[in-house]
């Protein structure tokens, strides 16, 4: 059974950096056709996608974090990373790793995966807090 385990969250001052990691165990059979992504949910707000990466390496990043956040994936061990630089207080949220066997339910493209909620697998989340 696929399991996703996130790490790397914490509390930083505005302008600081954090790197999140997500280890996807038992995911190897989906490596070359499934997509993965990072989502976040702030208190009182809906969960939103931060960045998604397709099996072919295509990356889509949310506009509000472009130029500050970088997503990458180590295919060899199915580890997903999110490098977050120049963090802002509005980045404060619980960050979740998600993975799918192909595209999440309801998505016909990687772009639509940014708004699709039907991902096959979710991690437990890691808290990121940015103070001003």
N, C-alpha and C positions, 0 to 999 in steps of 0.2 A: 504494500500500500504506500502510495506517495505521501511523504511528509515534508513539510517546509518549516525550517527553523531559522528565524531571524535573529540577528545580533547587531550590536554596534550603536544602539540608541544611547541617549544620555542628555545631559543639560549643558548648554553652551551659551556664551554671550553672543549677541548679534554680531555678525561679521565672521564668526567662527566656522569651523568645518567639522563634519562627521562623515564617517563611511559606514554604511549599513551593508550587512552581508546576509544572504539567504542560501542555506544549503538545502537542495532538493534531493532527498534520498528516494531511491526506487523510481527515479524519473528517466532513467537512461533510454528506455524504449521510445520515449516521446521527444528526445533531444532534438531530432532533425525534422520534426513537424509541428511541435508544440510551441506556444509562445509563453513568455513569462512577463511579469510586470510588478511594479511597485504602486501601491495605493496608499492613501492616508485619510484619516478621519479626525477632524478637530471636534472638541466638545460642542454639541449643539448643531453640528453641521453634517451634511451628507458626505459619505465616503466618495472620494474622487481619485481618479487615476493620476499618477505622477509621471510615469513613463512605462512604456511597454517595449519589448524586444521580440522580434519574430525569430523563427527557427533559422532564417537565412541571415540574421544579423541586422535586419532593418530595425531602426529605432524611431520611436515617436515620443516626444517629450512635451509635457504640458507647457503652455506659453509662459505661465507665471514663474516657471523655474528654469526656463531656457537660459543658457549661459552661466548658470549657477550649479545645476545638478547634472551629473553624468551617470548614465546607466551602462553597465557592461555585464558580460556573462562569460564565465570560464566554462567552455563546453565540456572539457575533459572530466570535470567533476560536478557539472550542473550547479555551479554556485553563481548566484546573481548578486551584483553589487550596485550600490547607489552612493556615489561620491557627492556630498552636498557641501558646497562652498558658499561663502558670503550669506550665511543663514540669516533669516529675518524672523522676528517674533511671529509673523503670520504663518511661518512654516511649522509652528508648534502643532503636533498631532501624533496620533498613534499611526505608525507606518506598518503596512502589511505587505508581505510578499504573496503573489498569486501565480499559479501556473495552470496551464491547460494542456490537454492531450493534443489539441489542434488550435482552433479559435474558440473563445468563450461563446457560450450559447447566445444566439442573437446577433453575433458579429459576422459580417461577410468579408471583412478585411481587417488588417491590423489597426487601421485608423478607427474603425468601429469598435475594436476591442477596448479603446480608451473609455468608452461609455457603456460597454456591456457589463452587466453584473454577474453573468452566469459562468464564472470561472470554476473549473473543476476542483482546484485545490487552493487552500488558504493557509497561511501561517497564523501564529497566535498574535503576532504584532510586537513591535518594539517602540517604546515611547521616545519621542524627540521633543525636547523643550528648549526654546530659544528665548532668552531674557534680554531685555533692552538695557 
